[in-house]
Amino acid sequence: MFININLESAEPIYIQLEHQIIEGIAKGKLSPGDPLPSVRSLASDIGINLHTVNKVYQLLKQGGYIVIHRQKGVVINPDGPPKADEEYKQNLIASIHPLIAASICRGMDEEAFLRICKEVFNEFTEEGEKK
């Protein structure tokens, strides 16, 4: 798997792991129905506590990214994650607010902010097209 945890980062390990799995789905590196390692296996492979992996799997399950089967284990949701609804859009707006505020405080204009957003967005769409 493509997981790369930075133990020196200020970002919590569980957030890094959650984001990297979601990024793998978005870039097409993980497809619907693909299996993920067991909690114990993934924790051992990347050298983190199994409770951290369990927490991430629960968050991903709540978000609709994965399905946890007793017999099949953990798999990427065969139906894909749920589409963006109004609640998701409201959460997205709330998440973007502090980024915009910090960017304005640092003198970044709207055009520069949107250009960076577009570049990052294109990283995901171009990766998916290459697969």
C-alpha positions as CSV (number, residue, x, y, z in Angstrom):
1,M,0.0,0.0,0.0
2,F,1.0,3.6,-0.6
3,I,0.8,4.8,3.1
4,N,3.6,7.1,4.3
5,I,3.1,8.4,7.8
6,N,5.3,11.2,9.0
7,L,5.8,10.6,12.8
8,E,7.4,14.1,13.1
9,S,4.4,15.9,11.6
10,A,2.2,18.1,13.8
11,E,-0.8,16.5,12.0
12,P,-2.1,13.6,14.1
13,I,-1.2,10.1,12.7
14,Y,-4.9,9.1,12.4
15,I,-5.6,12.1,10.2
16,Q,-2.6,11.4,8.0
17,L,-3.8,7.8,7.5
18,E,-7.4,8.8,6.9
19,H,-6.4,11.4,4.4
20,Q,-4.0,9.1,2.5
21,I,-6.6,6.4,2.2
22,I,-9.2,8.9,0.9
23,E,-6.6,10.3,-1.5
24,G,-5.9,6.7,-2.7
25,I,-9.6,6.4,-3.5
26,A,-9.8,9.8,-5.2
27,K,-6.7,9.1,-7.4
28,G,-8.0,5.7,-8.4
29,K,-5.2,3.8,-6.6
30,L,-7.9,2.1,-4.5
31,S,-11.0,0.9,-6.4
32,P,-14.4,0.0,-5.2
33,G,-14.3,-3.5,-3.8
34,D,-10.5,-3.5,-3.2
35,P,-9.5,-5.1,0.1
36,L,-7.6,-3.1,2.8
37,P,-5.3,-4.8,5.2
38,S,-6.7,-5.9,8.6
39,V,-6.3,-3.5,11.5
40,R,-3.5,-5.5,13.0
41,S,-1.7,-6.0,9.7
42,L,-1.8,-2.3,8.7
43,A,-0.7,-1.2,12.1
44,S,2.2,-3.6,12.1
45,D,3.2,-2.7,8.5
46,I,3.4,1.1,9.2
47,G,4.5,0.8,12.8
48,I,1.6,2.4,14.6
49,N,-0.8,1.4,17.3
50,L,-3.6,-0.8,16.2
51,H,-6.2,1.4,18.0
52,T,-5.2,4.2,15.7
53,V,-5.9,2.1,12.6
54,N,-9.2,1.0,14.1
55,K,-10.2,4.6,14.7
56,V,-9.3,5.5,11.1
57,Y,-11.3,2.5,9.8
58,Q,-14.3,3.6,11.9
59,L,-14.1,7.1,10.5
60,L,-13.8,5.9,7.0
61,K,-16.8,3.6,7.5
62,Q,-18.9,6.5,8.9
63,G,-17.9,8.5,5.8
64,G,-19.0,5.7,3.5
65,Y,-15.5,5.1,2.1
66,I,-15.2,1.6,3.3
67,V,-17.3,-1.4,4.3
68,I,-16.3,-3.7,7.1
69,H,-17.4,-7.3,6.8
70,R,-16.9,-9.9,9.5
71,Q,-15.8,-12.5,7.0
72,K,-14.5,-10.5,4.0
73,G,-12.6,-7.9,6.1
74,V,-12.3,-4.3,5.1
75,V,-13.0,-3.3,1.5
76,I,-13.4,0.0,-0.3
77,N,-17.1,0.6,-0.6
78,P,-18.2,-1.3,-3.7
79,D,-20.7,1.5,-4.5
80,G,-18.1,4.2,-3.9
81,P,-18.5,6.9,-1.3
82,P,-21.8,8.7,-1.1
83,K,-22.2,11.7,-3.4
84,A,-21.8,15.2,-2.0
85,D,-25.1,16.2,-0.3
86,E,-26.0,19.5,1.4
87,E,-24.6,18.4,4.7
88,Y,-21.3,17.5,3.0
89,K,-21.2,20.9,1.2
90,Q,-21.9,22.7,4.5
91,N,-19.0,20.9,6.2
92,L,-16.8,21.6,3.2
93,I,-17.6,25.4,3.5
94,A,-16.8,25.2,7.2
95,S,-13.4,23.5,6.5
96,I,-12.5,26.0,3.8
97,H,-13.3,29.1,5.9
98,P,-10.1,29.1,8.0
99,L,-8.0,28.4,5.0
100,I,-9.4,31.4,3.1
101,A,-9.1,33.6,6.2
102,A,-5.4,32.6,6.7
103,S,-4.7,33.2,3.1
104,I,-6.2,36.6,3.1
105,C,-4.2,37.5,6.3
106,R,-1.0,36.5,4.4
107,G,-1.8,38.7,1.5
108,M,-3.1,36.1,-1.0
109,D,-5.7,37.3,-3.4
110,E,-8.7,35.3,-4.6
111,E,-7.1,34.5,-8.0
112,A,-4.0,33.0,-6.4
113,F,-6.1,31.0,-3.9
114,L,-8.3,29.6,-6.6
115,R,-5.3,28.8,-8.8
116,I,-3.8,26.7,-6.0
117,C,-7.1,25.0,-5.4
118,K,-7.4,24.2,-9.1
119,E,-3.8,22.8,-9.3
120,V,-4.5,20.5,-6.3
121,F,-7.8,19.4,-7.7
122,N,-6.2,18.6,-11.0
123,E,-3.6,16.4,-9.2
124,F,-6.5,14.1,-8.3
125,T,-8.4,14.2,-11.6
126,E,-5.3,13.7,-13.7
127,E,-4.1,10.8,-11.6
128,G,-7.5,9.1,-12.0
129,E,-7.4,9.5,-15.8
130,K,-3.9,7.9,-15.9
131,K,-5.1,4.7,-14.2
